[in-house]
């Protein structure tokens, strides 16, 4: 499931969104000025993508 939130709402509820990413595995699209700005994803999801792409040890995930 992907949730869309404005950046102000993320600032106010960072812990809730981080918990939603970790436990149920929700992705959150963060919007600024009505445009997609960033995505909060579960760490396990990110690690799996890095492993599959052979990017172990890199600090960023490039789309």
ChimeraX attribute file (.defattr): number of C-alpha atoms within 10 A of each C-alpha:
attribute: neighborCount
match mode: 1-to-1
recipient: residues
	/A:1	8
	/A:2	13
	/A:3	13
	/A:4	13
	/A:5	17
	/A:6	17
	/A:7	19
	/A:8	12
	/A:9	12
	/A:10	19
	/A:11	10
	/A:12	10
	/A:13	11
	/A:14	13
	/A:15	11
	/A:16	11
	/A:17	20
	/A:18	19
	/A:19	13
	/A:20	18
	/A:21	21
	/A:22	16
	/A:23	9
	/A:24	10
	/A:25	17
	/A:26	18
	/A:27	20
	/A:28	22
	/A:29	19
	/A:30	20
	/A:31	18
	/A:32	12
	/A:33	8
	/A:34	10
	/A:35	10
	/A:36	14
	/A:37	12
	/A:38	12
	/A:39	15
	/A:40	18
	/A:41	19
	/A:42	19
	/A:43	13
	/A:44	12
	/A:45	14
	/A:46	14
	/A:47	15
	/A:48	13
	/A:49	14
	/A:50	18
	/A:51	12
	/A:52	10
	/A:53	10
	/A:54	10
	/A:55	14
	/A:56	12
	/A:57	9
	/A:58	8
	/A:59	8
	/A:60	9
	/A:61	11
	/A:62	5
	/A:63	3
